[in-house]
Amino acid sequence: MVDLTVDGTPVSVADGATILDACRSLGHDIPTLCYLETLHPVNACRVCVVELEGSRVLVPSCSRVATPGMVVQTDTERVRHSRKMVLEFLASSVDLSTAPSVDGWLQEYGCRPERYGPSARVAGEGERDALVAGHHAISDPGVAATVHQPVKVDNDLYVRDYSKCILCYKCVEACGTDYQNTFAIAVAGRGFDARISTEMAVPLPDSACVYCGNCIAVCPTGALMFKTERDRRDAGTWDESRQTVTDTICPYCGVGCTLQLRVQENQIVRVTSPLDHSISRGNLCIKGRFGWRFVEHRPETEDVDD
């Protein structure tokens, strides 16, 4: 066991545990966006930073392994200012309307993203995909740069709304060595022009994507979303308070993945899998994630005369 101190409270965690693990064991709510317990941490979002005694810079709690004698502060003025700046930068350039908890964080840290000015012009279809690394247009200091762009709808299973993408790298990790090893997507471009892209920005059906949907499962902002969910949101009928969750076993093979069917108005609207499941660890294949529409096929019964 490793002994350390968090906000003045002694705590012991297992060898290899992170500062975030120690904080959560004490019930401290540390905001995270790019972290997921089933993925390798990439330290991209920086909202989980904490102050570590003896360290010149703030450290990401999601990846910094706890060592004996550490003294950690999670809510100092320096920490709060850093989180405020990160959240303001994100909120001024990204649509965070479907990112759980973020509204609360913006209020908690007193964020004012509007102080960066009105949003810049929304990019046209394919415009950001065509940007070349190292070639940047002169920015306008009077407006807030934005990643807003048209939604990509090129298949019947899920949509890609990169206006909501914060470049957390979770989808890239899930599509790569952490989960699927398909490598259908990666980060293209540099700086503010960086974006998630298929190879050569081809449409999803022409890419290496196998439609496992594991990228959707890890997306923290709704940039990747079931088309069934997106359609309901657009129609104003999406209501999680009216949804039920039923656990079942995927019927397609003998692996035994657990499916969590999310049902609204007697229709399956989304399928997930629990992260703590010993077999799937939240992952599914195309059949488990999307192959449930046969359940919706309810042929009309014909009246039979006596």
URNORFEN-V165447 format. One record per residue. N is the residue number from 1. SS is DSSP state (H for helix, E for strand, - for the rest). PHI is phi as a letter, one per 40 degrees, with the letter a starting at -180 (none if undefined). D_FIRST is the distance of its C-alpha to the first C-alpha in Angstrom with 2 decimals. Layout:
# URNORFEN-V165447
((N SS PHI D_FIRST) (N SS PHI D_FIRST))
This chain:
# URNORFEN-V165447
((1 - none 0.00) (2 E b 3.80) (3 E b 6.61) (4 E a 9.95) (5 E b 13.30) (6 E b 15.38) (7 - f 19.03) (8 - g 18.54) (9 E b 15.99) (10 E c 12.56) (11 E a 9.85) (12 E b 6.14) (13 E b 5.55) (14 - c 4.65) (15 - d 5.51) (16 - g 9.12) (17 - c 9.33) (18 E c 12.14) (19 H c 13.33) (20 H c 15.50) (21 H d 12.83) (22 H c 11.47) (23 H c 15.17) (24 H c 16.11) (25 H c 13.59) (26 - c 15.57) (27 - g 18.78) (28 - c 19.78) (29 - c 22.39) (30 - c 22.05) (31 - c 25.10) (32 - a 24.83) (33 - b 27.68) (34 - c 26.80) (35 - c 23.32) (36 - a 22.91) (37 - c 19.89) (38 - c 22.02) (39 - b 23.22) (40 - c 21.97) (41 - c 21.86) (42 - b 25.01) (43 - f 24.71) (44 - c 28.29) (45 - c 28.77) (46 - g 26.89) (47 - c 26.91) (48 - c 23.14) (49 E c 23.09) (50 E b 21.39) (51 E c 21.90) (52 E b 19.39) (53 - d 20.25) (54 - g 21.77) (55 - c 22.51) (56 - c 26.23) (57 - b 25.98) (58 - c 24.24) (59 E b 21.42) (60 E c 21.06) (61 - c 17.99) (62 - c 18.36) (63 - b 17.73) (64 - c 15.95) (65 E c 12.45) (66 - c 10.06) (67 - b 9.62) (68 - d 8.81) (69 - g 11.79) (70 - d 13.15) (71 E b 15.89) (72 E b 17.09) (73 E b 20.38) (74 - b 21.38) (75 - b 24.94) (76 - c 26.71) (77 H d 30.31) (78 H c 29.40) (79 H c 26.98) (80 H c 29.57) (81 H c 32.35) (82 H c 30.63) (83 H c 29.96) (84 H c 33.53) (85 H c 35.01) (86 H c 33.19) (87 H c 34.23) (88 H c 37.75) (89 H d 38.20) (90 H c 37.18) (91 H c 39.33) (92 H c 42.30) (93 H b 42.44) (94 - b 40.92) (95 - c 41.83) (96 - b 38.75) (97 - c 40.72) (98 - b 38.81) (99 - c 35.29) (100 - d 33.40) (101 - g 32.05) (102 H c 33.54) (103 H d 36.48) (104 H c 34.23) (105 H c 32.29) (106 H d 35.66) (107 H c 36.71) (108 H c 33.48) (109 - c 33.59) (110 - g 37.38) (111 - c 38.12) (112 - b 41.74) (113 H c 42.09) (114 H c 45.85) (115 H c 46.17) (116 H c 46.03) (117 - h 49.37) (118 E c 50.83) (119 E c 49.51) (120 - c 51.05) (121 - c 53.18) (122 - c 51.62) (123 - c 51.62) (124 - c 54.06) (125 - d 53.29) (126 - g 51.84) (127 - c 52.13) (128 H c 48.46) (129 H c 48.23) (130 H c 51.00) (131 - c 49.42) (132 - b 49.16) (133 - d 46.29) (134 - g 47.56) (135 - b 50.53) (136 - b 49.98) (137 - c 52.56) (138 - c 53.08) (139 - c 51.09) (140 - b 52.84) (141 - c 51.30) (142 - c 52.98) (143 E b 50.91) (144 E c 47.29) (145 - d 46.47) (146 - a 45.60) (147 - b 44.46) (148 - d 46.65) (149 - a 48.65) (150 - c 50.28) (151 - c 48.19) (152 E c 48.10) (153 - b 49.40) (154 - b 50.29) (155 - a 49.26) (156 - c 49.32) (157 - b 45.59) (158 E a 43.77) (159 E b 44.66) (160 E b 43.22) (161 - b 43.60) (162 H c 42.32) (163 H c 43.45) (164 H b 40.12) (165 - c 38.03) (166 - b 35.46) (167 - f 34.53) (168 - c 30.94) (169 - g 31.16) (170 H c 29.68) (171 H c 32.93) (172 H c 33.13) (173 H c 29.64) (174 H c 30.48) (175 H c 33.83) (176 - b 32.40) (177 - c 29.69) (178 - c 27.08) (179 - b 29.42) (180 - c 33.11) (181 - f 33.98) (182 - c 37.35) (183 - f 37.26) (184 - c 40.06) (185 E b 38.94) (186 E a 37.65) (187 E c 37.91) (188 E b 41.39) (189 - g 42.77) (190 - b 41.30) (191 H g 40.66) (192 H c 42.00) (193 H c 43.89) (194 - c 40.74) (195 E a 40.72) (196 E c 39.53) (197 E a 42.24) (198 E c 43.37) (199 H c 44.87) (200 H f 47.92) (201 H f 47.49) (202 - c 49.26) (203 - d 49.33) (204 H d 46.51) (205 H c 48.82) (206 H c 49.73) (207 - c 46.18) (208 - c 43.69) (209 - d 42.17) (210 - b 41.84) (211 - f 41.40) (212 - c 38.13) (213 - g 37.38) (214 H c 33.68) (215 H c 34.32) (216 H c 35.66) (217 H c 32.62) (218 H b 30.30) (219 - c 32.81) (220 - c 31.70) (221 - b 35.19) (222 - g 37.75) (223 - c 39.12) (224 E b 38.97) (225 E a 40.34) (226 E d 42.04) (227 H c 45.76) (228 H c 46.23) (229 H c 43.98) (230 H c 45.66) (231 H c 49.10) (232 H c 48.31) (233 H c 46.89) (234 H c 50.06) (235 H c 52.18) (236 - g 50.35) (237 - b 49.49) (238 - c 45.71) (239 - a 44.18) (240 H c 40.61) (241 H c 41.32) (242 H b 43.86) (243 - c 41.71) (244 E b 40.25) (245 E b 37.41) (246 E b 37.93) (247 E c 35.59) (248 E a 37.42) (249 E b 37.12) (250 - d 38.74) (251 - c 42.04) (252 - c 42.62) (253 - a 40.78) (254 - c 38.69) (255 - c 35.24) (256 - g 34.65) (257 - c 33.36) (258 E c 33.05) (259 E b 35.36) (260 E b 35.24) (261 E c 38.87) (262 E b 39.52) (263 E b 43.05) (264 E b 45.45) (265 - f 49.03) (266 - g 48.78) (267 E b 47.83) (268 E c 44.60) (269 E b 43.70) (270 E a 40.31) (271 E b 37.98) (272 E b 34.21) (273 - a 31.44) (274 - c 28.05) (275 - c 25.10) (276 - c 22.92) (277 - c 25.64) (278 - c 24.56) (279 - c 27.85) (280 - c 28.94) (281 - f 25.85) (282 - g 28.47) (283 - c 30.84) (284 - a 34.42) (285 - b 37.58) (286 H d 40.90) (287 H c 42.07) (288 H c 39.16) (289 H c 38.96) (290 H b 42.70) (291 - c 44.61) (292 - b 45.14) (293 H c 48.50) (294 H c 50.35) (295 H c 49.11) (296 H c 51.09) (297 - c 54.26) (298 - b 56.20) (299 - c 59.84) (300 - c 62.40) (301 - c 63.95) (302 - c 67.68) (303 - c 70.01) (304 - b 71.76) (305 - c 75.22) (306 - c 75.95))
